[in-house]
Amino acid sequence: MKRIASFLLAALMVCSTFVACTNDDKPATTTGGDVVTTATPTTTEPTEDTPDLPDPSELDIAGEFNILVSGNMSVNDFESEDDEGTTVEIAIYRRNAMINEKYGVEIVNEDVTKFGSAGGSGTGFTKIYTDYMAGESNYDAAMVGTYDVATLAYSGYIHDLNDMEYLDLSKSYWDQKANEDLAINGKMYYTTGDISIVDNKFTHAILFNKDMVKDYELDNPYDLVRNNEWTLETFAGLVKQVGEDVNQDGIYDSNDRYGLLTWKDPMLAVLASAGEKICTINDSGKIELTFYNERVLNLYDQFTAIMFDQQHAYDYQYDNVTGQQTATSTWDTVRDTVFNENRAVFYQTVVRTGERHRDAEVDFGFLPYPKMDASQEDYGHYVSAYHSEFVCVPETVENYARTGIILEELAYYGKQLLTPAYYEQTLIGQTTRDEESAEMLDIIFASCVYDVGIYYNIGTYKEQLGNLHRTRQAISSLYETYKTSAEQKISSINTIFAQQ
């Protein structure tokens, strides 16, 4: 994930330009559109954290750079009107201003984010598809919701980022875990990194109530993590120590006290936490169905035993009485209230949820998802498909070289400005309550997982697993029911990527 830059924001703004170079001893020639210049590389040796780009004085790429922003959540990492507002908004404004000063390029965007608008053929997909069919080029780049961008990738409407001049995804300001998890047949059609903080915000994590840990004399979770004892079995044991029918009505609902506050998405997140995926990119660069094995069966046996224990775990999206989904209009109010009123020790959620409790009195900390067992080498944290967005480049872009330069700079300056503004000054500086949470967040962000089985909706397993909190379906039955459709879609996507 993104490594946190050690630069101070104020110091960075003293130098608004820098000299970049290419990897090649030959002059770098930009092509397409209005760029018809040859840039001579400087003699400065390139470093991992510096873009290898032509000297700005030898380029003619001024003008608007239009980014389409779409997705299910109202998050836009490219729009800021001025240098006032939140720390993140100021960082976005300064990043845009630095690129404008350096290249004469104005970052503009069309924001069409809307809850529920990116399900695979949503607004972002439609806009890029419409441009493609009309032969138009309205966008220089796009930040598109996961399911939409995945559909665009195998439909041939966006460009292979590995085939773009000046875009170097091996640089540290691009996410190397994304490179590993998302490249199919060596092709990378969408990615993330320091160019955006959306993926950070929507990485799964656990909040916990520090006062309740003390009141119930539970083991210190921070120590459990440090001692490699933070496992699913240990987590289950802690959850089962807390459960109380507070109003004595014989029904466990939002009025009561629990060891765990949860929702349906952890049914997907738990796969990543155990080092498993619905689908994996194999050594041949192809998608492979890896969902069904003995370890996964054991994982869900353990996890559902926690989730379905209604005396100790409360699912705010599930009605214990009717066995049906609760009204969506109640979800946010219920989950906020239960956690703020000290009625849940652990809370399975995403990192951004911490911001919801910033002004509350509840004393909370962040934790990674537990490992399945102590022999597991690494933690794993699912980057939520529904909530996230990924950068991509429409196939109809007129000037790939120009787009590559600006995206590279947005990611580079994102590492220096945007990521620290979010991580150091917003997440650590304002949201968290203790130093230990920073240590835990480093673990979380260093172990992100991008599951192509979820992103490409292979076999509809993502829906079926998400609905387990309601259907209680056996994993073996679920797997067999959708196996044929899963294998067919995998075969189709692998064939398409081999031909593109």
N, C-alpha and C positions, 0 to 999 in steps of 0.2 A: 504494500500500500504506500501511501505517501509518507516519506520521511520528512520530519519537521525541520525546516530551514532554521539556521542559527542566526539569521540576520534580523536586525531591528528595523521596523518599518521606517522610522524617521531617517535612519542612516541610509537606507536604500534610496530614498527619494532625492538624496544629494546628487547621485549620479543617475541621470535619466537616460543615458545611452551607453552602449558598449560596442566593442568591435568583435564581430564573430568571424568564423572562418569555415572553410569546407574541409572534408576529409581527404580531398583529392589534390594532387599537385597541379592538375589541369584547371584552367578557368572553368567556372560553373556558369553554364548558359541557361537562362530562364526562357521558357517557351510558353506560347499560348496567349490569347488575349492581347493586351497592350504591352506586355512585357517582352521586349526584344533587346535585352542588354546582356553583355558579357561581363561578369564580375571576376576580378582577379583576387584569389585568396590571399589573406594576410599571412605573415610568417608566424603568427602566434599559434602555439600548439593547442589543439582542441582539448577540452577536458570533458569529463562525463557530464557535468552540470551546465555546460555552455552549448547553445545551439551552434551547429556548423552551417552558418548562413553567409550569403554574400554581404559585402559592405553596403549598408543602406544608401550611401551616397551614389552608388552606381546602379540603383534600381529605380524603376518608374512604376510604382504600384499604388500610388495614392488613390483615394476615393473611398466610398463606403464598402464595408465588409459586412454583409448581411447574414446573420445567424438565425435560423429557425429554432425556436425553443418550444418543445412540446412534451407532454407527459401527464401523468396522473396527479402530480403534486405541483403546487404553485411555488416552484423554486426556479429562479433565473440567475445564473452566475455571471451574466454578461451585461446586465442593465443596472445603471446607477446614474442619477441625474447630476449629482455634484459631490463635493467632498464633505458633505454633511450626512448625518445618519448613523447607522450602526458601523461598527468596526469593519464588518464584512462589506457593507455597501461602499465605504470609503476605499477599501482595498480594490474593489471592482472598478471604481471610478479612476483610481490612480493607475491601475493596470491599463485601462483603455486609453488614458491620457498619455502614458509612456509610449504606447504603440503608435498613437496619433502623432506624437512629436517626432518619433524616430522614422516613420514611414509615410506620414501624411495619410494614414488609413484611419477612418472613423468606424468604430465598432457600433453597429446598429443591430437590432434584432426584431423579429416578429414573435411575440409571445402568445402561444395558443394553449398554454397549460390549462387543464381543467380536470377535476376529479372524475375518474372513470372514462377518460377520453383516449386511452392508449392500451387497447386490449389485443392488438395484433394487426388490426386494419383501421386504426383510429385516425385522429386528425393529423398527426405528424406523418404517418404513412401516406395518407391521402394527398397531402400537399406535395410531397416529393414525387409520388407516383403520377400525379396530375402534371407536374412540371416535365417529368420524363416523357410522358405520352404526347405532350404538346411540343416537346423539343425546346422548352424554355429553361432559363437559368436564373431563377429568382433568389437563390440562396447560395452563398459561398461555402457554407458549412451548416451543420445542424446539430442540435442536442435533442435527442429523441428518446421517448419512453422505451423501456426495454423490449416489450413484446412487439411494438411497432418496428423498432430498428432491426430486430431479428428477422422479421418478415421481409423488410427491405433488403436485408443481406442476401437471403436465398432467392429473392425475386430478381436480383440483378439491377436494382435501382440506386445502389450506392457503390462507391469506389473502394477498392482494396487499399487500405492505408499503408500497407507495406510497399506499395507500388507508387507512392507519392514522393516526388522530389522534395527534398529539404525536411521531410517529416521523418524523424528518427525515433521510433518507439522504444529503442534500447536505452534511451536516456533516462536518468533517474526521475525526471519530472513526469514521465509516463508510467503507468502502473504495470509493473512486471508480472504481477499475479494475473492481471487481465490478459497479458500476452500469452501466458502459459495456459490459461483456462479457455480462452475464446478463439484462438487461431485454429481454423479448420483448413486442412490441406495447405498450411502455410499462409493462408489468406486471413487478413484481419480487417473486417469491415466496420467495426466500431470498437471503441475503447474508452478509457477514462484515465485519470491521473490528476496532477495538480491544476489542470485546466479547470476543474470543477470540484466542488465540495459536496455535491448531491450524493455521491456514493458513500462518503463518510457518514453523512447524516442518516442514511438509511441502511447502515450495516447493523445487523442484529446484535444485541447485547442484553445484559441483565442489570437492572437497578436493584439495590437492596436497601432496606430500612435499617440503619445502623442502631437506632434506639431499640428496635424490636429484637435485634440480635443480642443486645445486652440484656434486655428484660427477660428473654426466654433462655438466657445463658447458653446460646448456641456458639459453636466454634467460629472463630474469626475467619470469614471467607478469604480475606487477603492473605492470611497465613496459609490457608489451604492451597491457594493458587501458588504461592511461593514454594511450598513443600511438595508440589506435584501430587496433591491429594484432592484437588478439585475435580472430582469425577462424578458421573451420573449417579452412581450408588450413594456417594456422600451427599450430593445435592438432594436426592430423594429422602434420605434420612433426616436432613434438616427441615425439609418441607413438611414432613409428617409429624414434626414436633409441635406444629402450630395449626390449630383449627378450633373454632368456637362459634356455636350458634348464639350470637350475642343477644338477640331479642327473644330467644327461647320459643320460636314459633314452629320448630320442627322442620324448617326448610332452610337449606343453605343457599343464600342469595347475596345480593350486593350489600346487605345490611350486616354481614357477618365478618369474621376475622379468619385469615388464611395464612398458610405458609407460602402460597404462590398465587400471583395474579397473572393470568395468561390470556391468549387468544388463539385463533386457528393457525396463524403463520408459523409459530414454532414447530408445527408438524413438518414444515419444510426445513426450517433452520437447524433442527436437530441432526439432519443428515450431514450438513457441513461440519457441525461441531464434532461429529464422530469421524471425520475424514472421509466421508462417503458422498456420492453424488448420484443423481438419477442417471446422468450420462457423463462420460469422461472423453477427452480427446486422447486417443491412444497413440502409441509410438509411430504409427503410420500417418498421423495427422487426421484421422477420421473419428467421427462421433461413434461411441460405443455405449450400448446400454449396460450400465453397471449397478443398477438399482437393487437387483434381487440377489442376495447372498445370505449366508448364515449370520454374518455379523449384523447386517441390516435388520434381519428378523429379530435378533436378540435386542438390538437397539430399540426397536419400536415396542417390544414387549416391556422393556424397562420404562420407556418414556410414557407410554400410554397408561401404565400403572400409576404414574404420577399425575398425569393430566386428567384422568378420569376419576380420581379420588375426590369426590365432591365435598368431603369434609375438610380437606386440606388445600385444595386447589380450586380457584374460582376463575372460570372462563367468562369474560364479560360479553362474549358474542354468542353464548349458549344459554338457553333457559333450562335449568335443572328440572323444572316441573313438566314442561311440555315436550322437552327433547328437541325443540326447534331453535332456529336462530333468533336471537333477540333483535329488536328494532335498531337499525343502524343509527337512528337519531339519538339513541341513549348511550352509545359506546363511549364517546369521549367523556361525557359527564360522569358516568359510572367509574371508569378506570381512574380518572383524576381524583375523584372523591375517595375511593377505596385506598389509594396509595397515600394521599395527603392526610387522611385521617388515621394513619398508622394501623391499617387493617390488612396489610400484606407485607410479609418479610421480603420476598423476592418478586420481581416483576419482569417477565420476559417481554421485551419490546425492541425498539431500535434506538440508536444513539440520540437521535433528535428529540426523543421524548423527554430527555433530561431538561430541555429548555422549558417544557410545560410546568416543571416543578421548581423553576429557578426562584420564584418569589414565595413559594410555600414554606411552611415551617418544618416540614418533614426533613430529617437529616438523612440523606441518601448517598450512596456511593455506586460506582460502576464496577461490573464484574464481567469477565469473559464467560461465554457458554462453557459448561463443564465438558471435559473430555469424556469419552465413553469409558475408558479405563486408564490406569496409570501407565500402561505400556504404550499408549498412543503418544507419538513423538510430538506432534504439533496440535495447537488449538485450531479451530476452524470457525469462521464467522460468515454466514450467508449475507451477501449483498442483495437486498430485496429487489426482486424483479419488478414487482408492481409499482414500487415507489421511485425507482432509479431512472436516470437518463444517461445516454451515452453519446459521445461525439462521433459524428460520421460526416462523410462528404458525398453529396449527391453526384450521381454519374454525369449529370448535365452541366456540372461546373465548367466554365469556359477556360479557367486558368488554374490548373492544378498546382503549378509552382507557387503562385501567389497565395493560394489557400494553404499550402504546406508551410510557407514562411510564417504566415500569421498564426496558424494553429500552434506551430512550434514556439512562437514567442508568447502566446497566451498561456501555454503550459509552463514555459520557463518562468515568466513573471508570476504565474500562479503559485509556483513553488516559493518564490521570494515574498510575495505579498498576500495572496488569497489564503493559502493554507495556514500560514502563521496567524493571520487575522482570525480565522475560524478556530484553529486548534489552541493556540497559545492564549489569545486574548478573549475569545468567546467561550469556547468549550471548557478550557482549563481555568481561565481567568474569571469567568462569570457563572458558569453552570455548575461545575463540580464544587464540592465542599471540603475536599481533603487532597493531600498530596498522593495518597495511594491510588486514587482514581486515575490520575495521569499515568501511573505505571500500568494499570489495567487497560486503559485505552490504547497504550502503545502495543500491548499484546493483541488487542482486538484488531487494530488497524494493520498489524503486521501479518495477520492470518486470514485475510479476506478470501472468500470463495465465490467464484462465478460459475454457476452450474448451467451448462448449455441445455441440459435436459429440461430445466425449468424455463430458461429463456426462450427456447424454441418450442416449448409446450409439447414435448415428446410424449405421445400416448395419453395426453391429458392427465398425466400423473400428478402434475402440480395441483390441479383442481381436486383430484381424488384424495390426495394426501391432506390438502387443506381442509377438506370436508370430513376427515376422520374424526374430528372433535365432535361431529354430529352423527355421522353414520356408524361409527365404531366398526367399520369393515375390517376383516382380517387382511393382513398385508399379502398373504399368499393368494387370496381370492382377487384382491385388487390388481396384483401384478399380472395374473393369468388373464383376467378379463380384458386388459388393454395392451397386452404384449404384442399381438399381431399388428395393431395400428401403430404402435411405437416403432416396431422394426421396419414397417413400411415407410414411415416418415424419415427415420434415420437413413435408410437406403436412398431415398429421394434427395435428401439434403447433401449427403456425401457425394452423390453423383453430380449434383448441380455444382458443388464447390470444386469438384475435379475438372469440370468443363469450363468454369468461368476463367 
